[in-house]
């Protein structure tokens, strides 16, 4: 018996499976447009936040540049006394840039050291290398007595405080102009 083409079970009636065309990636589904806009908005917000934070930390960058100049001046024996005497002034100006004047302006001596330790979350100023900072602006004998062994940790403590001090939010007594 010869197979006929009218026989539905005949192998001669078999054909390849017809595969539909692949789904095009373009035009995108509406969800992709929504996702693209959300990502764009998130990127714009992130850039705005980073720029704002960079601007707010400008006082830190300026203070660190001045600290580098003071550190270089300390190495010169003719400028050593004036450079060490300027260190408390630098710290005070940084604090005034970050906190309200009423909170910082009257601080000096042990009160200033306590403030620096509290805001820097350290004990370096009251118990460590930063103790000399309380009298550097007023006592030339203390400046003359400081050797390089004490100066390097002092500059290190000041640099760390400038980089890492925490300014509270406006609700907690900060100016709100710093991060």
Secondary structure, DSSP 8 states (H G I E B T S, - for coil): ----TT-TT-GGG-----------S-S--HHHHHHHHHHHHHHHHHHHHHHHHHHHTHHHHHHHHHHHHHHHHHTSTTTHHHHHHHHHHHHHHHHHHHS-HHHHTT--HHHHHHHHHHHHT-SHHHHSGGGGHHHHTT-HHHHHH--HHHHHHHHHHHHHHHHH-----GGGT--SS--
